[in-house]
């Protein structure tokens, strides 16, 4: 496979890094008979110095394009690795720097597969948060601000903390100017049903015949069950008959004695017990793992595309994927597989007490189910969240450009088809903006560092000129020596560190930019639909208080919260805004079934997943601002990775549509009592789950 126009061979510049015990800060190292280094990673995680500018003076990073590692995980589960880039060298030898790294790059690897992992230095500009996959590698994520090669003092190889000591072997490690050979050993890791082949577990199916028999039995059960929730005090929407408010025919919010509630179209109190990604089957992105799938999956999918630096691992091209789950459904039900799937899933949702179809769910199922639902506006319009030809940082657009307003108007038209549907609770404007993952990010500072010419930069420079008048006054305030204000447009790196005045000017403009980022599309959405709730941005977490700018445009503030309970972020946001909060994502996973990674939160067993669900939701309900949470997601992810490489055991059902009964029974019990918990009539579940350090990337 060709990944780069510069093929390996004659003329390659390469510098090999020898594994050395003296560079090990935490963990231990030995040598295997095959000549590879074998590392033992303690529960705190390994820490190994790969490169030190102070010690490796013969290595000039600017001469290379890639750092390449070739590890093999020596466990039955996946592992999470991390490269940390420090801007300043340690004062004494290679002792751990006191400061946090400027950038962290984490990535996951499958077990017992030797995998070449190239790191393209062009991603150090931090413009892409999830780099495109390379053969065999799972998800890669970038955290932190841009770092220049000339500023790097240390590069450290680390592993995430684990629930026990982990082991991996490593062969080559080198800098090079050429994309390396990433070929893999052929090894079938997934069976015809989509199950992991490398271990057995209770509930693993023997083959096609058993899978078909189980699916047909599920359909029969669904067709003979009632089409309603199992709780007599719930109405048809899943609202609570025990508390009533004004009936408007639409979902809206009310506040009573300090407690916020959603209210359903019948006027009953409503809390959202939601489920994300209600879609048929489990998609495997075949290209990066073609050597690990069988002939059927490989035959229908195209080869992995040429490696493109700076691209994001977000392919949704159907030619890239094989869906083992839908193949199982087709084998059981033939042409009527989709309707059969919808009947089974609706039966599951009703029996579990799930009253909300969450983000990224199948539109045909939304129409079929006639249940409350939410939509992700960026995914429900053709061009996604409003954008501009030139971005400021990652996916943050040029918000002062007329193109942003034009894009916002087109984006809002995607809401027209839903504006008259009473089952729609509301819409999320988007999900987890990539720019908002960086702690302490100052968008205006990144705008100045970016040499691209943007309308927002022009506006900022014009304002500075009006404020300071003479460039000499500006130079004194900012600590610069410019001949004209126009020179600001050429690019200034880390401008907020120049002076207190510079930091203040940049922070004020950054907050104005974020406000425009929110209010312009929010205004266009309200023009299209005045009936439904604006549910906010679903930020991954609050990295800076400036993320609250523009929140006056939301009816509900949303956040994704992967903590043991949602109380901390809910209390934080409600304390700042006095606004109700909905959690868009949370989950817990375990390794006792058929996948090799937990997800963002890990517990010991499926029973503990159920405990964790109850603890999360019911503790959340004790806060009067909490309107509910949406579990991520219906299906387990593919054991070989979805589009970006996540392979988490987080589903309520497996690839063969079998439910995890310990989990779903706990959900049902939680939902049956959730309104009474919120009303203070019933105590919240208080047994803390058996949390462990999770495997996720």
Beta strands, then each sheet from edge to edge (+ up, - down):
strand 1: 14-16
strand 2: 24-26
strand 3: 28-31
strand 4: 37-41
strand 5: 47-52
strand 6: 66-73
strand 7: 79-86
strand 8: 103-109
strand 9: 115-120
strand 10: 137-144
strand 11: 154-159
strand 12: 166-176
strand 13: 240-244
strand 14: 252-256
strand 15: 259-263
strand 16: 268-270
strand 17: 272-275
strand 18: 283-285
strand 19: 321-323
strand 20: 356-357
strand 21: 373-376
strand 22: 391-393
strand 23: 396-397
strand 24: 424-428
strand 25: 533-534
strand 26: 557-559
strand 27: 581-583
strand 28: 602-603
strand 29: 626-631
strand 30: 691-692
sheet 1: 1+ 12- 4+ 3-
sheet 2: 1+ 12- 6+ 9-
sheet 3: 2+ 5- 11+ 7- 8+ 10-
sheet 4: 13+ 16- 15+ 14-
sheet 5: 20+ 17+ 29+ 27+ 26+
sheet 6: 18+ 19-
sheet 7: 21+ 24+ 25+
sheet 8: 22+ 23-
sheet 9: 28+ 30-
end
